[in-house]
């Protein structure tokens, strides 16, 4: 989308930031950003509108350092015995997995915390622990293996968030249009 947007609107200045979901929502509420693309769960703000873009299927992943027989399903309790790699404590992803584990009577504790999801990949490759990543992110990663779980990880969504009562600029409206159209096409 960004490449397509830049080709159609070469004179528009973009500022792209990498924030956790709570930080991104705070930036919109504070008027410092027009839109954000975040993952659920999100916080509910009456002043914000959330548009679901696409479902997000996350999987547990490991390096070959963790000797788990291919095709064997692990219970969440078995998985919890391994060191975990996660996004930071104050993120919605950490809260999501804490709640998922708690629903199964388990504590979720990350031995290693990353600032962004893409930082989890090299940590998993280095054998620092087990991580949870969108399935799309591990495609083509030969050094990372998906772990089949007995329990189903709840579905999350990628969402576009914007202020409800404040009209977007023409440039931001066009970005929203392009993001939603591409999502409808499955891109």
C-alpha positions in Angstrom: 0.0 0.0 0.0 2.8 2.5 0.9 4.5 2.0 -2.5 1.2 2.4 -4.3 0.4 5.5 -2.3 3.8 7.0 -2.8 3.6 6.4 -6.6 0.1 8.1 -6.8 1.0 10.9 -4.3 4.7 11.6 -4.5 4.4 15.1 -2.9 2.7 13.8 0.4 5.0 13.6 3.4 4.6 10.5 5.5 5.6 9.9 9.1 5.5 6.3 10.0 6.1 5.3 13.7 6.4 1.9 15.3 4.4 1.8 18.6 2.6 -0.7 20.7 -1.2 -0.7 20.4 -1.7 1.5 23.6 1.0 3.9 22.4 -0.5 4.2 18.9 -4.0 4.8 20.3 -2.6 7.4 22.6 -1.0 9.2 19.6 -4.3 9.3 17.8 -6.3 10.5 20.9 -3.6 13.2 21.5 -3.9 14.4 17.8 -0.3 13.4 17.0 -1.3 10.8 14.4 -4.2 10.6 11.9 -4.5 6.8 11.7 -2.9 3.7 13.2 -2.8 0.1 12.1 -2.8 -2.0 15.2 -3.7 -5.5 16.4 -6.5 -6.5 18.7 -7.2 -6.4 21.5 -7.4 -2.7 21.6 -8.7 -0.3 24.3 -12.1 1.1 23.8 -12.2 4.9 23.3 -15.5 6.5 22.5 -13.6 9.0 20.4 -12.0 6.4 18.1 -13.4 4.3 15.3 -11.9 0.8 14.7 -12.1 -0.8 11.3 -11.1 -4.5 11.1 -8.8 -5.0 8.2 -8.0 -8.7 8.3 -7.8 -11.6 10.7 -4.5 -12.4 12.2 -3.6 -16.1 12.8 -0.7 -16.4 15.3 1.3 -19.5 15.9 3.8 -20.7 18.5 7.3 -21.0 17.0 10.6 -22.5 17.9 14.1 -22.9 16.6 15.5 -26.4 15.9 17.4 -26.1 19.2 14.1 -27.1 20.9 13.8 -30.8 20.2 10.0 -31.2 19.7 9.1 -34.1 17.4 7.6 -32.9 14.1 3.8 -33.2 14.1 3.4 -33.7 17.8 0.9 -31.4 19.4 1.9 -29.8 22.7 -0.4 -28.7 25.4 -0.2 -25.2 26.6 1.1 -26.5 29.9 4.0 -28.3 28.1 4.7 -25.1 26.1 4.8 -23.1 29.4 7.8 -25.1 30.5 10.0 -23.6 27.8 11.5 -20.1 28.0 9.2 -17.5 26.3 9.9 -14.6 24.1 7.3 -11.9 23.9 6.5 -8.3 23.2 7.0 -6.1 26.3 4.9 -6.2 29.5 2.9 -3.1 28.7 1.7 -4.3 25.3 -1.7 -5.7 24.3 0.1 -8.8 22.9 1.6 -9.5 26.3 -1.8 -9.0 27.9 -3.5 -11.2 25.3 -1.1 -14.1 25.9 -1.3 -13.6 29.7 -5.1 -13.9 29.5 -4.9 -16.9 27.1 -2.6 -18.8 29.5 -4.6 -17.8 32.5 -7.8 -19.2 30.9 -6.0 -22.5 31.0 -4.8 -22.1 34.6 -1.3 -21.2 33.6 1.0 -18.2 34.2 2.5 -16.5 31.2 6.0 -15.1 31.8 8.4 -14.0 29.2 12.1 -14.5 29.9 13.0 -12.3 27.0 11.0 -9.2 25.9 11.2 -7.6 22.4 10.2 -4.1 21.3 8.6 -5.2 18.1 7.3 -8.5 16.6 10.1 -8.6 13.9 12.7 -8.6 16.7 11.2 -11.9 18.0 12.3 -13.8 14.8 16.1 -13.5 15.4 15.6 -14.3 19.1 13.7 -17.5 18.2 16.4 -18.4 15.6 19.1 -17.9 18.3 17.3 -20.4 20.5 16.4 -18.0 23.2 12.9 -19.3 23.6 9.5 -19.9 22.1 7.6 -17.0 20.5 4.2 -16.3 19.1 4.1 -14.7 15.7 1.7 -14.2 12.8 1.9 -17.2 10.5 2.7 -14.9 7.6 5.9 -13.6 9.4 7.4 -17.1 9.5 6.8 -18.0 5.8 10.1 -18.7 4.2 11.9 -18.8 7.5 13.7 -22.2 7.3 15.2 -21.8 10.8 11.9 -21.4 12.5 9.4 -24.2 13.1 5.7 -23.9 14.0 4.6 -25.7 17.1 1.3 -27.4 16.9 -0.8 -26.8 20.0 -3.7 -28.7 21.5 -5.4 -25.5 22.5 -6.5 -23.0 19.8 -4.9 -19.6 20.0 -7.8 -17.1 19.8 -8.1 -15.1 16.6 -6.9 -11.5 16.6 -7.4 -8.9 14.0 -5.4 -6.2 12.2 -7.4 -2.9 12.6 -7.2 0.6 11.3 -8.0 3.2 14.0 -8.9 6.8 13.5 -10.7 9.6 15.4 -14.4 9.3 15.1 -15.4 13.0 15.2 -12.5 14.6 13.4 -12.5 14.4 9.6 -9.3 13.2 8.0 -7.3 15.2 5.6 -7.7 14.3 1.9 -4.3 12.5 2.0 -5.2 10.5 5.1 -8.6 9.6 3.7 -6.9 8.3 0.6 -4.5 6.2 2.7 -7.5 4.7 4.6 -9.2 4.0 1.3 -6.2 2.2 -0.1 -5.6 0.1 3.0 -9.3 -1.0 3.2 -9.5 -1.7 -0.5 -6.3 -3.8 -0.4 -7.6 -5.7 2.6 -10.9 -6.5 0.8 -8.8 -7.9 -2.1 -6.9 -10.0 0.4 -3.6 -8.2 -0.3 
